[in-house]
Amino acid sequence: MIYETIRQAIQNIWSNKFRTFLTMLGIIIGEMAVIVIVGLGNGMTQSIKDSFSDMGTNLLSVQIMGYGARSVSVSSMYELVESRPDLFGSISPTGNVSGTVKIGTDTYSNTSVKGVSEVYFEMNKYTVAEGRGIQYVDLEDNKKICVVGDYISRMGYGGNAIGQTIKIGTERYTIVGVLEAKVTDTSEQEGSSDDVIFLPYTTALRVSGSSTVTSYGVTVTDENKLTEAKELIETTLQSLLHSDSGYFVTSMSEMLSSMTSMINMVVTILTAIAAISLLVGGIGIMNIMMVSVTERTREIGIRKALGAKERSILGLFVTEAATTSALGGVLGIALGYLLSMAANAFLLPLILDENDFTVTPSLTSVAVAFGISVGIGILFGYLPAKRAARLNPIEALRYD
């Protein structure tokens, strides 16, 4: 009986193909929109996770603004880290250096210049490809040396940067090391993590005329101890500054969690908006099923006169509504995947600088959306089906 009911439902749908397609249109658009929107959310989330993975999720960022005349010395921060080797791994003072970068007559306006310590590269997963990194003696002697990214070496010196000099502001620095490229596509390196110059932080302080470091990077030995490490740093800074408003400590994992939560919230809102199309599609199915019941009144009367029970008539029309919405769901899924593939192949490369962002449909969202579409068909098809099942067979037979 189930097979026969499904067969008749498909036959009735096929006999009114164009009308059925218009009925399914809301379901198709809703399914397609849900799949693409969730896919965009998945792609953004994965892209952010990859970016934070490159920086290290066991890294704490410490910003010290000071409080009044009070400040925190570099030695105090090093003493804190060295006092808890079970909790902290390493520490690097960091600071941005202002000044125009020039190689010959060419100006590199997008290049980032930072002052760092000798452990910064290991902390942030940089690999020295040529020459050497910054050493402790460079910090002690305020040496005018630097380590450059792959973009600077390749564009400024044709890949032979070691021993060359580079001008930053009014000072010249000798290049002692070149970092391994992080961005594989050389056309996208400008302004990226490969378009960088690193100086000893002591040299950077001297050049900028500053006596205090306001930014530090601190690694934690165990990611499960991030909260404990953060609280210890905050407690120490509060005792040194006698204030809880002169510093800011955050972890990469917290930033990742916060950004992921924001993306999920936006995706949820957009998905809810897209799901309105499913509701509209359900109303369309109900209207068409009402029309179908009216058109097939005599057929219903004949079925009941021949002994068909109410549940058989109810099952036939509910199955027809569910089949209609299920077919719309399948078409919506197919179009959603095709649209995602088209976006990955043509649209995203045009509007984004990097190719690591893709629309990634979720199988879970597909299954849920399909289940909802079938459920909507059953829900909105039940009322017309119930009306058909309750028709009086004599009145139905006399209906013209």
C-alpha positions as CSV (number, residue, x, y, z in Angstrom):
1,M,0.0,0.0,0.0
2,I,2.9,2.4,0.8
3,Y,4.5,1.7,-2.6
4,E,1.2,2.2,-4.4
5,T,0.5,5.4,-2.5
6,I,3.9,6.8,-3.4
7,R,3.6,5.7,-7.1
8,Q,0.2,7.4,-7.4
9,A,1.6,10.6,-5.7
10,I,4.4,10.7,-8.2
11,Q,2.1,10.1,-11.1
12,N,-0.2,13.0,-10.0
13,I,2.8,15.3,-9.6
14,W,4.2,14.3,-13.1
15,S,0.8,15.0,-14.7
16,N,1.1,18.7,-13.6
17,K,4.8,19.3,-14.1
18,F,4.8,23.1,-14.5
19,R,2.4,23.7,-11.7
20,T,4.4,21.4,-9.4
21,F,7.6,23.3,-10.3
22,L,6.1,26.6,-9.4
23,T,4.9,25.0,-6.1
24,M,8.4,23.8,-5.3
25,L,10.0,27.1,-6.2
26,G,9.9,28.4,-2.6
27,I,11.4,25.2,-1.3
28,I,14.1,25.2,-3.9
29,I,15.2,28.8,-3.2
30,G,15.1,28.2,0.5
31,E,17.2,25.0,0.4
32,M,19.7,26.6,-2.0
33,A,20.0,29.8,0.2
34,V,20.5,27.8,3.4
35,I,23.2,25.6,1.9
36,V,25.1,28.5,0.4
37,I,24.9,30.7,3.6
38,V,26.0,27.8,5.9
39,G,28.7,27.0,3.4
40,L,29.9,30.7,3.5
41,G,29.9,30.5,7.3
42,N,31.9,27.3,7.3
43,G,34.4,28.8,4.9
44,M,34.9,31.9,6.9
45,T,35.3,29.9,10.2
46,Q,37.9,27.6,8.7
47,S,39.8,30.5,7.1
48,I,40.0,32.2,10.5
49,K,41.0,29.0,12.2
50,D,43.8,28.5,9.7
51,S,45.0,32.1,10.2
52,F,45.1,31.8,14.0
53,S,46.7,28.4,13.7
54,D,49.6,30.1,11.9
55,M,50.0,32.5,14.7
56,G,49.7,29.9,17.4
57,T,46.7,29.3,19.7
58,N,49.0,29.1,22.8
59,L,50.1,32.7,22.4
60,L,49.1,35.5,24.8
61,S,49.1,39.1,23.7
62,V,49.9,41.6,26.4
63,Q,49.3,45.4,25.8
64,I,50.5,47.8,28.5
65,M,49.3,51.3,28.4
66,G,50.7,52.2,31.8
67,Y,48.9,54.2,34.5
68,G,49.9,57.7,35.3
69,A,53.7,57.8,35.7
70,R,53.8,54.1,36.4
71,S,55.1,51.7,33.7
72,V,56.3,48.1,33.5
73,S,59.9,47.4,32.6
74,V,61.1,44.7,30.3
75,S,63.0,43.0,33.1
76,S,59.8,42.7,35.2
77,M,58.1,40.9,32.4
78,Y,61.0,38.6,31.8
79,E,61.2,37.8,35.6
80,L,57.5,36.9,35.6
81,V,57.9,34.5,32.7
82,E,61.1,32.9,34.1
83,S,59.6,32.5,37.5
84,R,57.0,30.0,36.2
85,P,58.7,27.7,33.7
86,D,55.8,25.2,34.2
87,L,53.4,27.8,32.9
88,F,55.2,30.0,30.5
89,G,57.4,29.1,27.5
90,S,59.0,32.2,26.1
91,I,58.4,36.0,25.8
92,S,59.2,38.5,23.2
93,P,58.8,42.3,23.4
94,T,57.3,43.6,20.2
95,G,56.7,47.1,18.7
96,N,55.9,48.6,15.4
97,V,58.4,50.9,13.9
98,S,57.3,53.9,11.9
99,G,59.3,55.1,8.9
100,T,59.3,54.8,5.1
101,V,60.9,51.7,3.7
102,K,63.1,52.3,0.7
103,I,65.2,50.0,-1.4
104,G,67.1,52.1,-3.9
105,T,64.5,54.5,-5.3
106,D,61.6,52.2,-4.7
107,T,59.2,52.8,-1.7
108,Y,57.5,49.9,0.0
109,S,54.5,51.6,1.7
110,N,52.7,48.3,2.7
111,T,55.7,46.8,4.5
112,S,55.3,46.1,8.2
113,V,58.4,46.9,10.4
114,K,58.6,45.4,13.9
115,G,61.0,45.3,16.7
116,V,61.2,41.8,18.3
117,S,63.5,39.6,20.4
118,E,65.5,36.5,19.3
119,V,62.6,34.1,20.1
120,Y,59.9,35.9,18.2
121,F,60.3,33.7,15.0
122,E,60.0,30.4,16.9
123,M,57.0,31.8,18.8
124,N,55.2,32.8,15.6
125,K,56.2,29.9,13.5
126,Y,58.6,31.7,11.1
127,T,61.4,29.8,9.6
128,V,64.7,31.4,8.6
129,A,65.4,30.3,5.1
130,E,68.7,32.1,4.5
131,G,71.3,33.7,6.8
132,R,70.3,33.9,10.5
133,G,67.7,35.3,12.8
134,I,68.0,38.0,15.4
135,Q,70.4,37.0,18.2
136,Y,70.8,38.0,21.8
137,V,74.0,39.9,21.0
138,D,72.0,42.0,18.5
139,L,69.7,43.1,21.4
140,E,72.6,43.8,23.8
141,D,74.5,46.0,21.3
142,N,71.4,47.6,19.6
143,K,72.8,46.5,16.3
144,K,71.4,48.0,13.1
145,I,70.6,44.6,11.5
146,C,67.3,43.2,10.3
147,V,65.6,40.0,9.0
148,V,63.3,40.4,6.0
149,G,60.4,38.4,4.6
150,D,60.5,36.6,1.3
151,Y,58.6,39.3,-0.5
152,I,61.2,42.0,0.4
153,S,64.1,39.6,-0.6
154,R,62.5,38.6,-3.9
155,M,61.2,42.0,-5.1
156,G,63.9,44.3,-3.7
157,Y,67.0,42.2,-4.2
158,G,66.1,39.4,-6.7
159,G,66.3,36.8,-4.0
160,N,69.9,37.8,-2.9
161,A,69.2,40.0,0.1
162,I,71.8,38.7,2.6
163,G,74.4,41.4,3.2
164,Q,72.5,44.1,1.5
165,T,71.3,47.3,3.2
166,I,67.8,48.6,3.5
167,K,66.6,52.1,4.5
168,I,63.9,52.5,7.1
169,G,63.2,56.2,7.8
170,T,66.6,57.9,8.1
171,E,68.5,54.8,9.2
172,R,70.1,52.0,7.1
173,Y,70.1,48.4,8.3
174,T,72.1,45.4,7.2
175,I,70.0,42.3,6.2
176,V,71.3,39.2,8.0
177,G,68.4,36.8,7.4
178,V,65.5,36.0,5.0
179,L,62.4,34.2,6.2
180,E,60.7,31.3,4.4
181,A,57.6,32.3,2.5
182,K,54.3,31.8,4.2
183,V,52.1,32.8,1.2
184,T,52.6,30.3,-1.6
185,D,51.2,32.6,-4.4
186,T,53.8,35.2,-5.0
187,S,51.3,37.6,-6.6
188,E,49.6,37.9,-3.2
189,Q,52.6,38.5,-1.0
190,E,52.5,42.3,-0.9
191,G,51.1,43.5,2.4
192,S,51.1,39.9,3.7
193,S,53.1,38.1,6.4
194,D,55.9,37.9,3.8
195,D,56.1,41.7,3.4
196,V,57.8,42.3,6.7
197,I,61.0,43.5,8.3
198,F,62.1,42.6,11.8
199,L,64.6,44.6,13.9
200,P,66.0,43.9,17.4
201,Y,63.5,45.5,19.7
202,T,66.2,47.4,21.5
203,T,67.2,49.0,18.2
204,A,63.5,49.8,17.5
205,L,63.2,51.5,20.9
206,R,66.3,53.6,20.3
207,V,65.1,54.7,16.8
208,S,61.6,55.6,18.1
209,G,63.0,57.5,21.1
210,S,61.0,55.4,23.5
211,S,62.2,53.9,26.8
212,T,59.4,51.4,27.5
213,V,57.9,48.4,25.6
214,T,54.1,48.4,25.5
215,S,53.5,45.1,23.7
216,Y,54.6,41.6,24.4
217,G,53.9,38.1,23.1
218,V,54.0,35.3,25.6
219,T,53.7,31.5,24.9
220,V,52.1,29.1,27.3
221,T,53.4,25.6,27.7
222,D,50.0,24.0,27.8
223,E,46.9,25.4,26.0
224,N,44.8,24.1,28.9
225,K,46.6,26.5,31.2
226,L,45.9,29.6,29.1
227,T,43.3,30.9,31.7
228,E,45.7,30.4,34.6
229,A,48.6,32.1,32.7
230,K,46.4,35.0,31.7
231,E,45.2,35.5,35.3
232,L,48.8,35.5,36.6
233,I,49.9,38.1,34.1
234,E,46.9,40.3,35.0
235,T,47.5,40.0,38.7
236,T,51.2,40.9,38.3
237,L,50.5,43.9,36.1
238,Q,47.8,45.1,38.5
239,S,50.3,45.0,41.4
240,L,52.9,46.8,39.4
241,L,50.6,49.5,38.1
242,H,48.3,49.7,41.1
243,S,45.5,49.7,38.6
244,D,43.4,47.3,36.5
245,S,42.9,49.7,33.6
246,G,46.5,50.1,32.4
247,Y,46.8,46.8,30.5
248,F,45.0,44.4,28.3
249,V,45.8,40.6,28.1
250,T,44.1,38.4,25.5
251,S,44.8,35.0,24.0
252,M,44.6,33.9,20.4
253,S,42.2,31.1,21.4
254,E,39.8,33.7,23.0
255,M,40.0,35.9,19.9
256,L,39.3,32.8,17.7
257,S,36.4,31.8,19.9
258,S,35.0,35.3,19.9
259,M,35.2,35.7,16.1
260,T,33.8,32.2,15.5
261,S,30.8,33.1,17.7
262,M,30.2,36.3,15.8
263,I,30.3,34.5,12.5
264,N,27.9,31.8,13.8
265,M,25.5,34.4,15.0
266,V,25.5,36.2,11.6
267,V,25.1,32.8,9.8
268,T,22.2,31.8,12.1
269,I,20.4,35.1,11.4
270,L,20.9,34.8,7.6
271,T,19.9,31.2,7.7
272,A,16.7,32.1,9.5
273,I,15.9,34.7,6.9
274,A,16.6,32.2,4.1
275,A,14.3,29.7,5.9
276,I,11.4,32.1,5.4
277,S,11.5,30.9,1.7
278,L,10.8,27.4,3.1
279,L,7.8,28.7,4.9
280,V,6.6,30.5,1.8
281,G,7.1,27.2,-0.1
282,G,5.0,25.4,2.5
283,I,2.1,27.8,2.1
284,G,2.4,27.4,-1.7
285,I,2.2,23.6,-1.3
286,M,-0.9,24.0,0.9
287,N,-2.6,26.3,-1.7
288,I,-1.9,23.9,-4.6
289,M,-3.0,20.9,-2.6
290,M,-6.3,22.7,-1.8
291,V,-6.7,23.3,-5.6
292,S,-5.8,19.6,-6.2
293,V,-8.5,18.4,-3.7
294,T,-11.1,20.6,-5.5
295,E,-10.1,19.3,-8.9
296,R,-10.1,15.7,-7.8
297,T,-13.3,15.7,-5.8
298,R,-15.1,13.2,-8.1
299,E,-12.0,10.9,-8.0
300,I,-12.1,11.1,-4.2
301,G,-15.8,10.2,-4.2
302,I,-15.2,7.2,-6.5
303,R,-12.4,6.0,-4.2
304,K,-14.6,6.2,-1.1
305,A,-17.5,4.6,-2.9
306,L,-15.2,1.7,-3.8
307,G,-14.3,1.3,-0.1
308,A,-11.3,3.5,0.4
309,K,-10.9,4.6,4.0
310,E,-10.3,8.1,5.3
311,R,-6.7,7.2,6.2
312,S,-6.0,6.0,2.7
313,I,-7.2,9.3,1.2
314,L,-5.3,11.2,3.9
315,G,-2.1,9.2,3.2
316,L,-2.4,9.8,-0.6
317,F,-2.6,13.6,-0.3
318,V,0.0,13.9,2.5
319,T,2.4,11.7,0.5
320,E,1.9,13.8,-2.6
321,A,2.6,17.0,-0.6
322,A,5.7,15.4,1.1
323,T,7.0,14.1,-2.3
324,T,6.6,17.6,-3.8
325,S,8.6,19.2,-1.1
326,A,11.2,16.4,-1.1
327,L,11.7,16.9,-4.9
328,G,12.0,20.6,-4.3
329,G,14.5,19.9,-1.5
330,V,16.6,17.7,-3.8
331,L,16.7,20.3,-6.5
332,G,17.5,23.0,-4.0
333,I,20.4,20.9,-2.7
334,A,21.8,20.3,-6.2
335,L,21.5,24.0,-7.1
336,G,23.1,25.0,-3.8
337,Y,26.1,22.8,-4.4
338,L,26.4,24.1,-8.0
339,L,26.2,27.7,-6.8
340,S,28.8,27.0,-4.2
341,M,31.2,25.4,-6.8
342,A,30.6,28.4,-9.1
343,A,31.4,30.9,-6.3
344,N,34.6,29.0,-5.4
345,A,35.7,28.9,-9.1
346,F,34.7,32.3,-10.3
347,L,33.3,34.8,-7.8
348,L,35.5,34.5,-4.7
349,P,38.8,34.7,-6.7
350,L,37.6,38.0,-8.1
351,I,36.6,39.7,-4.8
352,L,39.2,38.1,-2.4
353,D,43.0,38.6,-2.3
354,E,43.7,35.0,-1.2
355,N,42.3,31.7,-2.4
356,D,42.2,29.9,1.0
357,F,38.5,31.0,1.5
358,T,36.0,28.6,0.0
359,V,32.2,28.0,0.3
360,T,32.0,24.7,2.2
361,P,28.5,23.2,2.4
362,S,27.9,21.2,5.5
363,L,26.4,17.7,5.2
364,T,24.6,18.3,8.5
365,S,23.0,21.5,7.3
366,V,22.0,19.7,4.0
367,A,20.3,16.9,6.0
368,V,18.6,19.2,8.4
369,A,17.3,21.5,5.5
370,F,16.1,18.5,3.6
371,G,14.3,17.1,6.6
372,I,12.7,20.5,7.3
373,S,11.5,20.7,3.7
374,V,9.9,17.3,3.9
375,G,8.4,18.2,7.2
376,I,7.0,21.4,5.8
377,G,5.4,19.4,3.0
378,I,3.7,17.1,5.4
379,L,2.7,19.9,7.8
380,F,1.1,22.1,5.2
381,G,-0.2,19.2,3.2
382,Y,-2.1,17.8,6.1
383,L,-5.0,20.3,6.1
384,P,-5.9,19.8,2.5
385,A,-5.5,16.0,2.9
386,K,-7.7,16.0,5.9
387,R,-10.3,18.0,4.0
388,A,-10.2,15.4,1.2
389,A,-10.5,12.5,3.6
390,R,-13.6,13.9,5.2
391,L,-15.5,14.6,1.9
392,N,-18.9,13.0,1.8
393,P,-18.7,10.3,-1.0
394,I,-22.2,11.0,-2.3
395,E,-21.6,14.8,-2.5
396,A,-18.2,14.1,-4.0
397,L,-19.7,11.9,-6.8
398,R,-22.3,14.5,-7.6
399,Y,-19.5,17.3,-7.8
400,D,-19.1,18.6,-11.3
